Amino acid sequence: SGEEMTVGFDQLRPVPEGWVPPQGGAEDSEEEEETEEDEDEDDKDDALGQALAERVAIAASTEEEKKNDDAAAREDTVGEKKENEDASTREDNAGEQKNEDVSAREDNGGEENKHEDASAHEGSGGGSAEQEEPREEQCDIEDDSGMHRDVDIGRDSSEWLLEDEGMRVRRLAKLSAADFKVSADGRVRLVCQEKTPEGSLALAERLLRVACACRTGTTLDNLSPLPPDAPPLPHSVVDVPADEAKPFVLGRVGLRLMKLCEESEVFAAFVRSPDEPEVVPEAEEKVDYVVGSLVEAKYGNKDRWFEAKILEVRDDALRVKWTYDDDVPESEVKRSEIRKKPRPPTEKLHIYGEDRGRMELELKVLNLIEAKLEGHVTSNLRESDTCEGLGWTVLPLLNDGELKAKLIGKGGSVRMKISKTCGSTLEYVGNYAYIVGTGLERACTAALLEMVQRSANGGVPEVPACLESMCSRVDVPQDASPMVIGKRRATMNAIEDDTGTLTFWVPKKAVPIEQEEETAPPLDVKEGMVVEGKHEGKKGIRWFKAHVIDIFKNDDGGTIVKVRWDYDEDETSELPLRDVRELLEGDAAEERDQKEASAEVKPLAIFGEERARKRVQLKVMSMIECKCPGHFVDVVAQASDAHFGAEKCLIPRAELLSCPQDRRDAASLASGCILEAVGDVWLVVGSDERRALCQDYLRWATMDEPSVPDVSARSDVSEFTVPENKKSNLKQDVLADVMSR
């Protein structure tokens, strides 16, 4: 039949000479075909047992016939008959014993198959996990390390736990104060660590059950209470609407929830407890209605309740928008005819892990719930924490979320940049910003959120004090700003996406009038004189030729010059004396224009991590020098700061440009430095040690035949021997792929 089985040595014997395996008839063949197609395990066991019994009986009969022939001359007919009966009895008993063993093993195999089928079905988010839970087994093996418990979780779950060099196993051990000895065949031994109570085994088993349910997306029917001596278990519980949101949170066969758990380094599973007490609804007079939340209200004179969204909250009434039909106009409804929308039945999502990871996953789950069931989370807002440590902050978005699109960005890029810059976790739940982090991280995130919402035309009115530590500035000449920003901000958006930063124009520090007058002496203006007047418009500050037609004093005693513009004789303007200058021509005019172009700058503020800000600064400096050659007098000094030193690359510019871009990038990445060209100067930016490494790597990369002369004396180089006949396999594209890692 092709089936395999395990037997002891005492159940084996040589095959008799001339023995021919039996050939089944038509009925046997039909029975075997039906057995392969039939999923009923009992029918399969019966067919297998019958086939084995027939073979054992035939083999026994053949052996006895040979014995009877040899003993025919020595024994009489009665003795021979008795011997045959005894032998047949022994063989029948042996065959029955074998059949029982095979049937038992087949039953176990059937149960495992059923268990796997149940797991797959449960992963869709629906049913119970009775047959999926890890099975505890008795073990008589003594363990020198102390108390232990053996649990069978199945081969797939054990392989999953052992992935990534056992990262998940170490995480479980850290949470439970017990050691997890996982074998690839599906067995896990839980061992108490030294000086830990026996209750840690119960805690470890609970975490193991939750981890296995997290992998498959199954729902645990119940969790047994932990013994009194069990260590404290850090966990959180989130109520998730069972019908509307649970399948969405789980995703297909639990993949979405498992991915979120991996990102936050926690374990989570739904737990269904039949003995949970019913939640008593709060009294209606205590309800605080919030703008944007969903309620139920009576429409007109109808004695029926309809869903509505709150637009405005007043003392005795609420203005609502009916959700069942967009064409129905807004209404003002009395408080007595409004009630909270009944909360749907929920299931509890248990989250186990470190505090920050649990809070991050809870925040992501709340966002998924609100996306699937609008108003469920925002109608019951949590309070913001005031502590300096890890906590929550909930902020309403400006104008009821009117500017929310600016905070999201393409594919959520702006949200991720804000989160990465401030070191917090940020999600938009409805029209509210939910922030998880320390007190400082949450304060910085809130300030950056408000600044982004209030930005206009790529600029902000000021930089909050709490954001100064994560902000760098570059002064961009007026002539170079279009090149730096690009058409429709395309260039700067690409730089931001590449570096994970945010940039805004910020106001220039005001120069006192006294200093301005000292640097630029007032012009001795006379009526009829030809001058240049200052005009500030959409294209920035520009100077135009004009004729002076009058000079007078204003109420404050300041000098006002009235001019007629040469580009339009019908247009006149009254300018303060400081906005009028001498008309120059030729080289003098060109020299003054160059100086003013360099002096007239717009500060560009860069927000992000320190290294990312430095990369943006160098890229912007490179574009400025390209547009305004010679703008940076000492580029090395202007590229250096307290954290990053800069020096010129020692490789000649021509050799460096002949080196492929991917090799230059590899040298920069391997050394941990930033390599950027500012004008004709290639800068290496980083710490002293890192800059020295980058110079070496660039020298090797630009050789005709790259080689490292002092491999044995370097700690930053590993040597790998390649057979001569395999060198052809290491083509440039293969090496480039390795270097990019």
C-alpha positions in Angstrom: 0.0 0.0 0.0 3.0 2.3 0.3 2.3 3.1 3.9 5.2 3.4 6.4 5.3 2.1 10.0 7.7 1.6 12.9 8.1 -1.9 14.5 10.5 -3.4 17.1 13.3 -5.9 16.2 11.3 -8.7 17.9 8.6 -8.1 15.2 10.9 -8.6 12.3 12.0 -11.9 10.4 13.5 -12.8 7.1 11.2 -13.1 4.0 10.7 -16.8 3.2 12.2 -18.0 -0.1 9.6 -18.1 -2.9 7.3 -15.7 -1.1 5.2 -13.7 -3.5 3.3 -10.5 -2.3 -0.4 -11.0 -2.6 -2.3 -9.3 -5.5 -5.7 -7.9 -4.5 -8.7 -8.6 -6.7 -11.1 -6.1 -8.3 -12.9 -5.6 -5.0 -9.7 -4.8 -3.2 -8.7 -2.3 -5.9 -12.0 -0.5 -5.7 -11.7 -0.4 -1.9 -8.2 1.1 -2.1 -9.3 3.8 -4.6 -12.2 4.7 -2.4 -9.9 4.9 0.6 -7.6 7.4 -1.1 -10.4 9.7 -2.0 -12.4 9.4 1.2 -11.6 11.9 4.0 -13.1 9.9 6.7 -10.3 8.7 9.0 -12.2 5.7 10.4 -12.7 4.1 6.9 -9.0 4.6 6.1 -7.9 2.9 9.3 -10.2 -0.1 8.7 -8.9 -0.6 5.2 -5.3 -0.3 6.2 -5.8 -2.7 9.2 -7.5 -5.3 6.9 -4.7 -5.1 4.3 -2.0 -5.5 7.0 -3.8 -8.4 8.6 -4.1 -10.3 5.3 -0.4 -9.9 4.6 0.7 -11.0 8.0 -1.6 -14.0 7.8 -0.2 -15.1 4.4 3.4 -14.7 5.6 2.6 -16.7 8.7 0.9 -19.5 6.6 3.9 -19.8 4.2 6.4 -20.1 7.1 4.3 -22.8 8.8 3.9 -24.8 5.7 7.6 -25.0 5.4 7.9 -26.1 9.0 5.2 -28.7 8.6 7.0 -30.3 5.6 10.3 -30.7 7.6 8.5 -32.2 10.6 6.1 -34.5 8.7 8.4 -37.5 9.1 8.9 -37.0 12.9 5.5 -36.0 14.1 2.1 -37.6 13.7 -0.9 -35.9 12.2 -2.4 -34.8 15.5 0.8 -33.1 16.7 1.2 -31.3 13.4 -2.3 -30.0 13.6 -1.8 -28.8 17.1 1.5 -27.1 16.2 -0.2 -25.3 13.3 -3.0 -24.1 15.5 -0.6 -22.7 18.1 1.6 -21.0 15.4 -1.5 -19.5 13.8 -2.7 -18.2 17.1 0.6 -16.5 17.8 0.8 -14.9 14.4 -2.8 -13.7 14.6 -2.0 -12.1 17.9 1.1 -10.4 16.5 -0.9 -9.2 13.5 -3.7 -7.8 15.7 -1.1 -6.0 17.9 0.5 -4.5 14.7 -2.8 -3.4 13.4 -3.7 -1.7 16.7 -0.3 0.2 16.7 -0.8 1.3 13.1 -4.4 2.4 13.8 -3.3 4.4 16.8 -0.6 6.2 14.8 -3.1 6.8 11.9 -5.5 8.3 14.5 -2.8 10.7 15.7 -2.0 11.7 12.2 -5.7 12.3 11.5 -6.0 14.5 14.5 -2.9 16.5 13.5 -4.4 17.0 10.0 -7.7 18.1 11.6 -5.8 20.4 13.8 -4.0 22.1 10.9 -7.4 22.4 9.0 -8.9 24.0 12.1 -6.0 26.4 12.3 -6.3 27.5 8.7 -10.1 28.0 9.1 -9.6 30.0 12.3 -7.0 32.2 10.7 -9.8 33.9 8.6 -10.9 35.6 11.8 -13.9 33.6 12.7 -14.1 30.8 15.0 -12.7 29.1 18.1 -9.2 27.9 18.8 -10.0 24.8 20.8 -8.0 22.4 18.6 -5.2 25.0 17.8 -3.9 25.6 21.3 -0.6 24.2 22.2 -0.9 20.7 23.9 0.8 20.1 27.2 2.3 16.7 27.5 3.7 14.7 30.5 7.4 14.2 30.4 9.3 11.9 32.7 12.7 13.4 31.7 14.5 15.0 34.6 16.0 18.5 33.8 19.1 19.6 35.7 18.1 23.2 35.4 15.0 22.8 37.7 11.3 22.9 37.1 10.1 22.5 33.6 7.0 21.9 31.4 6.8 20.4 27.9 4.4 21.8 25.3 3.7 20.6 21.8 3.0 23.6 19.5 3.4 21.9 16.0 6.2 22.1 13.5 5.1 25.2 11.7 4.9 27.3 14.9 8.2 26.1 16.2 9.9 27.0 12.9 8.3 30.4 13.0 9.7 31.0 16.6 13.2 29.9 15.5 13.3 32.3 12.5 15.7 35.3 12.6 18.1 33.4 14.9 15.5 32.8 17.5 14.6 36.5 18.0 11.0 35.7 19.0 12.2 33.0 21.5 14.4 35.6 23.2 11.6 38.0 23.3 9.3 35.5 25.0 12.0 34.5 27.5 12.6 38.2 28.4 8.9 38.7 29.1 8.3 35.5 31.1 11.5 35.0 33.1 11.6 31.4 31.8 13.8 29.7 29.2 12.2 28.4 26.0 13.9 25.4 24.5 12.3 25.0 21.1 12.9 22.1 18.8 12.2 22.0 15.1 9.8 19.1 15.5 7.3 21.2 17.4 8.2 20.6 21.0 8.9 23.4 23.5 10.4 22.9 26.9 9.7 25.7 29.4 12.3 25.9 32.1 12.2 28.1 35.2 15.2 30.4 35.3 17.3 30.5 38.4 15.6 32.2 41.4 12.2 32.5 39.7 8.9 31.1 41.1 7.2 28.1 39.6 4.4 30.5 38.4 6.7 31.7 35.7 6.0 28.4 33.8 2.3 29.3 33.7 3.1 32.7 32.5 5.5 31.3 29.9 2.8 28.9 28.6 0.3 31.7 28.3 2.7 33.8 26.3 3.5 30.8 24.1 -0.2 30.3 23.4 -0.7 33.9 22.6 2.4 33.9 20.3 1.1 30.8 18.4 -2.4 32.4 18.0 -0.7 35.6 16.8 1.0 33.6 14.0 -2.2 32.1 12.7 -4.7 34.8 13.6 -6.8 32.5 15.8 -9.0 33.4 18.7 -8.3 31.9 22.1 -11.4 30.8 23.9 -10.2 31.6 27.3 -7.0 32.2 29.3 -6.6 30.4 32.6 -5.8 32.6 35.6 -2.2 32.8 36.5 -1.0 31.4 39.9 -0.4 33.9 42.7 3.4 33.4 42.5 3.6 34.2 38.8 5.7 37.3 37.9 4.0 40.5 36.9 2.8 40.3 33.3 3.1 43.5 31.2 0.0 43.5 28.9 -2.7 45.8 27.5 -6.3 45.0 26.5 -8.1 46.7 23.6 -11.8 46.3 22.9 -12.3 45.7 19.2 -15.8 45.6 17.6 -16.2 41.9 16.9 -18.2 42.0 13.6 -17.2 45.4 12.1 -13.5 45.8 12.9 -12.0 42.5 14.1 -11.6 40.9 10.6 -10.0 44.2 9.3 -7.6 44.3 12.2 -6.6 40.6 11.7 -6.3 40.8 7.9 -6.2 37.7 5.8 -5.4 34.7 8.0 -4.1 37.2 10.6 -1.3 38.6 8.5 -2.0 42.3 9.2 -2.0 41.9 12.9 1.1 39.7 12.9 2.9 42.4 10.8 1.9 45.1 13.2 3.1 43.0 16.1 6.5 42.4 14.4 6.9 46.2 13.9 6.2 46.9 17.5 8.1 43.8 18.8 5.1 42.5 20.8 2.7 39.5 20.7 -1.1 39.9 20.5 -4.2 37.7 20.1 -7.9 37.9 20.5 -9.3 36.3 23.6 -13.0 35.4 24.0 -14.1 35.1 27.6 -17.7 34.1 28.2 -17.8 35.3 31.8 -17.1 39.0 31.2 -19.4 41.3 33.0 -21.8 43.5 30.9 -20.8 47.1 30.6 -23.3 49.4 32.3 -24.0 52.4 30.1 -23.4 55.8 31.6 -26.3 58.1 32.4 -27.3 60.3 29.5 -27.0 63.5 31.6 -23.3 62.8 32.1 -22.5 62.4 28.4 -20.1 65.0 26.9 -20.8 65.3 23.2 -17.8 66.0 21.0 -17.8 67.6 17.5 -17.3 65.0 14.9 -18.6 62.0 16.9 -21.5 59.9 15.8 -24.8 59.8 17.8 -28.4 58.8 17.3 -31.1 61.5 17.1 -34.8 61.8 16.3 -35.5 63.4 12.9 -38.5 65.7 12.8 -41.7 64.3 14.4 -40.7 60.7 13.7 -40.4 58.5 16.7 -37.3 56.8 15.3 -33.6 57.1 15.9 -31.2 57.9 13.0 -27.5 58.1 12.9 -26.0 61.6 12.8 -22.7 63.4 13.0 -22.2 66.3 15.5 -21.2 69.6 13.8 -21.7 72.0 16.7 -22.4 71.6 20.4 -24.6 74.2 22.2 -26.0 74.4 25.7 -29.5 73.1 25.0 -29.1 71.6 21.5 -26.7 70.2 18.9 -26.4 70.9 15.2 -26.0 67.6 13.4 -25.6 66.2 9.9 -27.6 63.1 9.0 -25.5 60.3 7.7 -28.1 58.2 6.0 -28.6 60.7 3.2 -26.3 63.5 2.2 -29.1 65.5 0.6 -30.9 65.9 3.9 -30.1 69.3 5.3 -28.4 69.9 8.6 -30.7 70.0 11.7 -30.7 71.4 15.2 -31.8 68.8 17.7 -32.6 69.2 21.4 -30.3 67.3 23.8 -33.3 65.3 25.0 -33.8 63.8 21.6 -30.1 62.8 21.2 -28.4 59.7 22.7 -25.1 58.1 22.3 -24.9 55.5 19.6 -25.0 52.0 21.1 -21.6 50.4 21.1 -21.3 47.2 19.1 -20.3 43.9 20.8 -16.5 43.7 21.2 -13.8 41.1 21.6 -10.7 41.8 23.6 -7.3 42.0 22.0 -4.6 41.1 24.5 -1.2 42.7 23.8 2.0 41.4 25.6 5.4 43.2 25.4 7.4 46.2 26.5 5.4 49.4 27.4 6.3 51.4 24.3 5.6 48.5 21.9 2.2 47.8 23.5 1.2 51.5 23.3 2.4 51.7 19.6 0.3 48.6 18.6 -2.7 49.9 20.6 -2.5 53.1 18.7 -2.3 51.4 15.3 -5.3 49.2 16.2 -7.3 52.2 17.3 -6.6 53.8 13.9 -7.8 50.7 12.1 -11.0 50.6 14.2 -11.8 54.2 13.4 -11.1 53.7 9.7 -13.6 50.8 9.6 -16.1 52.2 12.1 -16.1 56.0 12.0 -16.7 57.6 15.3 -16.2 54.5 17.5 -12.8 55.8 18.9 -13.3 59.6 18.6 -16.6 59.5 20.4 -14.8 58.4 23.5 -11.4 60.2 23.4 -8.8 59.3 25.9 -7.2 61.9 28.1 -3.7 63.2 27.3 -1.0 62.4 29.8 0.9 65.3 31.5 3.9 63.2 32.7 7.4 63.7 31.3 7.8 60.0 30.7 6.2 57.6 28.2 2.5 58.5 27.6 -0.3 59.6 25.3 -1.2 63.0 23.8 -4.5 63.5 21.8 -4.8 66.8 19.8 -7.6 68.0 17.6 -6.5 68.9 14.1 -6.9 72.5 13.0 -10.2 73.5 11.4 -11.8 70.2 12.2 -9.3 68.3 10.0 -9.5 70.7 7.0 -5.7 70.7 6.6 -5.3 66.9 7.3 -4.0 66.2 3.8 -0.9 68.4 4.5 -0.1 66.3 7.5 -0.4 63.0 5.6 1.5 63.6 2.4 1.9 61.1 -0.5 1.7 57.6 0.9 1.8 59.0 4.4 5.3 60.4 3.9 4.7 63.6 5.9 3.3 61.7 8.9 6.3 59.3 8.8 8.8 62.3 8.6 7.2 64.0 11.6 7.3 60.8 13.6 10.9 60.0 12.7 12.1 63.6 13.3 10.5 63.8 16.8 11.1 60.1 17.8 7.4 59.5 18.5 4.7 57.3 17.1 1.9 59.3 15.3 -1.4 58.3 13.9 -4.4 60.3 12.7 -7.5 58.8 14.2 -10.4 60.6 12.6 -9.7 64.3 12.9 -7.4 63.9 15.9 -3.7 63.3 16.2 -2.8 60.5 18.6 0.8 60.7 19.8 2.8 58.1 21.8 6.2 59.0 23.3 8.0 60.7 26.1 6.9 64.2 27.2 9.5 65.9 25.1 8.8 63.8 22.0 5.1 64.5 22.3 5.7 68.3 22.7 8.0 68.4 19.7 5.5 66.4 17.6 2.6 68.7 18.6 4.7 71.8 17.7 5.7 70.4 14.4 2.1 69.4 13.6 0.9 72.9 14.2 3.7 74.4 12.2 3.0 72.2 9.1 -0.7 73.0 9.3 0.0 76.7 9.4 2.6 76.7 6.7 1.8 78.6 3.5 3.7 78.8 0.2 6.4 76.6 1.7 7.1 79.0 4.6 6.3 79.3 8.3 6.2 82.5 10.4 8.6 81.2 13.0 10.3 78.1 14.5 9.0 77.0 17.9 11.7 77.0 20.6 11.3 73.3 21.3 12.2 72.5 17.7 15.5 74.5 17.5 17.5 71.4 18.6 16.3 69.5 15.5 16.6 72.3 13.0 19.4 73.5 10.7 19.4 76.6 8.5 20.9 77.3 5.1 20.8 80.8 3.6 19.7 80.6 0.0 20.4 83.5 -2.4 17.3 84.9 -4.0 18.6 84.0 -7.5 19.2 80.3 -6.5 15.9 79.7 -4.7 14.0 78.7 -7.8 16.7 76.1 -8.6 16.8 74.8 -5.0 13.0 74.4 -4.8 12.3 73.3 -8.4 9.1 73.6 -10.4 6.1 73.1 -8.1 8.6 72.2 -5.4 9.6 69.0 -7.2 13.3 69.2 -6.4 13.0 69.9 -2.7 10.2 67.2 -2.3 12.6 64.7 -3.9 15.4 65.7 -1.4 13.0 65.4 1.5 11.8 62.0 0.5 15.4 60.8 0.0 16.5 62.0 3.4 13.4 61.8 5.5 13.4 65.5 6.4 11.0 68.5 6.2 12.1 72.0 4.9 10.4 75.4 5.2 11.3 79.0 4.4 11.6 81.0 7.6 11.9 84.7 8.2 15.3 86.3 8.2 16.5 87.8 11.4 15.7 91.5 11.3 18.6 93.9 11.0 18.3 97.0 13.1 17.7 100.2 11.1 20.8 101.8 12.7 23.0 99.0 11.3 21.3 99.2 7.9 22.0 102.9 7.7 25.6 102.5 8.8 26.2 99.9 6.0 24.3 101.9 3.4 24.6 105.7 3.8 21.5 107.6 2.7 21.6 109.1 -0.8 21.6 112.8 -1.3 18.5 113.0 -3.4 17.5 116.0 -5.4 14.4 116.7 -7.5 14.8 115.6 -11.1 17.5 113.1 -10.2 17.6 109.7 -11.9 17.7 106.9 -9.3 16.7 103.3 -8.8 13.7 102.5 -6.6 12.9 99.3 -4.7 9.9 97.3 -5.6 8.8 94.2 -3.7 6.3 91.9 -5.5 5.5 88.2 -6.3 8.9 87.8 -7.9 10.7 89.1 -4.9 12.7 92.4 -4.4 13.7 94.2 -7.6 15.1 97.7 -8.5 13.7 99.8 -11.3 14.9 103.1 -12.9 12.8 106.1 -11.8 12.9 110.0 -11.8 12.5 111.9 -8.5 9.6 114.3 -8.8 9.2 115.4 -5.1 10.9 115.1 -1.7 9.1 115.7 1.7 8.9 114.7 5.3 6.2 112.4 6.8 4.6 112.7 10.2 7.4 110.8 11.9 10.1 113.0 10.4 11.3 110.5 7.9 12.3 111.5 4.3 9.9 110.4 1.6 10.8 110.4 -2.1 8.1 110.6 -4.7 9.2 109.0 -8.0 7.8 108.3 -11.5 8.8 104.9 -12.9 10.5 104.9 -16.3 8.7 101.6 -17.3 5.4 103.4 -17.0 5.3 107.2 -16.9 1.7 107.2 -15.6 2.7 105.3 -12.4 4.2 107.0 -9.4 5.2 105.8 -5.9 6.2 107.3 -2.6 9.2 105.5 -1.2 11.1 105.9 2.0 14.6 107.2 1.5 16.2 103.8 2.3 14.4 102.3 -0.7 16.1 104.7 -3.2 19.7 104.2 -4.4 22.1 105.6 -6.9 21.8 104.6 -10.5 25.0 102.8 -11.6 26.0 101.5 -15.0 28.6 99.2 -16.5 31.0 97.2 -14.3 30.0 99.1 -11.2 26.4 98.1 -11.6 27.3 94.5 -12.2 29.6 94.3 -9.2 26.9 95.8 -7.0 24.3 93.3 -8.3 26.5 90.3 -7.5 27.1 91.5 -4.0 23.4 92.1 -3.4 22.5 88.8 -4.9 24.7 87.1 -2.4 23.5 89.3 0.5 19.8 89.0 -0.3 19.1 85.5 1.0 16.2 83.4 2.3 16.8 81.1 5.2 15.8 77.5 4.6 15.0 75.6 7.8 15.6 71.8 7.7 14.0 69.5 10.3 15.0 65.9 10.8 17.7 63.7 12.3 21.2 65.3 12.5 22.9 63.3 9.7 19.9 63.7 7.4 19.9 67.5 8.0 23.6 67.6 7.1 23.0 65.8 3.8 20.3 68.3 2.9 22.5 71.2 3.8 25.3 69.9 1.5 22.9 69.2 -1.4 21.5 72.7 -1.1 25.0 74.3 -0.9 25.9 72.3 -4.1 22.9 73.8 -6.0 23.7 77.3 -4.7 27.3 77.1 -5.9 26.2 75.8 -9.2 23.8 78.8 -9.7 26.0 81.4 -8.0 29.6 80.4 -8.4 31.9 81.7 -5.7 29.0 82.3 -3.2 30.8 80.3 -0.5 34.1 81.9 0.2 35.4 79.1 2.5 33.3 76.1 1.6 35.1 73.8 4.1 34.5 76.1 7.0 30.9 76.7 6.1 30.2 73.0 5.8 31.7 72.2 9.2 29.9 72.4 12.6 30.3 71.1 16.1 29.2 67.6 15.2 30.4 67.1 11.7 33.9 68.1 10.4 34.6 68.7 6.8 37.7 68.4 4.6 38.5 68.3 0.9 38.7 65.0 -0.8 42.3 64.1 -1.5 41.5 62.4 -4.8 41.8 64.7 -7.9 38.4 65.8 -9.2 38.9 64.2 -12.6 39.7 60.8 -11.1 36.8 61.0 -8.7 34.4 61.8 -11.6 35.7 58.8 -13.6 34.8 56.5 -10.7 31.2 55.1 -11.1 28.6 56.7 -8.9 27.7 53.4 -7.2 31.3 52.9 -6.1 31.5 56.4 -4.7 28.2 55.8 -2.8 29.6 52.5 -1.5 32.7 54.2 -0.1 30.5 56.8 1.6 28.2 54.2 3.0 31.0 51.9 4.2 32.9 54.7 6.0 29.8 56.4 7.5 30.7 59.7 5.9 28.8 62.1 3.6 30.5 62.7 0.2 29.1 65.7 -1.7 30.5 68.1 -4.4 30.0 71.8 -3.7 31.2 73.6 -6.8 34.6 72.2 -7.8 35.3 71.0 -4.3 34.4 67.5 -3.2 33.8 67.4 0.6 34.1 64.5 3.0 32.0 65.2 6.0 32.0 63.2 9.3 34.1 62.5 12.3 38.0 62.4 12.1 38.2 58.6 12.0 35.3 58.2 9.5 36.8 60.8 7.2 40.2 59.0 7.1 38.4 55.7 6.2 36.5 57.4 3.4 39.6 58.8 1.9 41.2 55.3 1.9 38.1 53.7 0.3 37.9 56.4 -2.4 41.6 55.9 -3.2 41.0 52.1 -3.6 37.8 52.6 -5.7 39.6 54.9 -8.2 42.5 52.6 -8.9 42.7 50.9 -12.3 42.9 47.6 -10.5 41.5 48.1 -6.9 43.6 46.6 -4.2 44.2 46.9 -0.5 47.9 46.8 0.3 47.7 46.5 4.1 44.8 44.1 4.7 46.5 42.2 7.6 47.1 45.5 9.5 43.5 46.8 9.2 40.5 46.0 11.5 37.9 47.4 9.0 38.7 44.9 6.2 37.9 41.2 5.9 39.7 39.1 3.4 37.9 36.4 1.4 39.8 33.9 -0.9 38.2 33.3 -4.3 39.3 30.4 -6.5 40.9 31.5 -9.8 38.3 29.7 -11.9 35.4 31.5 -10.0 36.7 35.1 -10.4 34.6 35.4 -13.6 31.4 35.0 -11.6 32.1 38.2 -9.7 31.1 40.6 -12.4 30.6 44.3 -11.7 26.9 44.0 -11.3 27.2 41.2 -8.8 29.7 43.3 -6.7 27.5 46.3 -7.0 24.6 44.4 -5.5 26.9 43.2 -2.6 28.1 46.8 -2.0 24.6 48.2 -1.9 23.9 46.0 1.1 
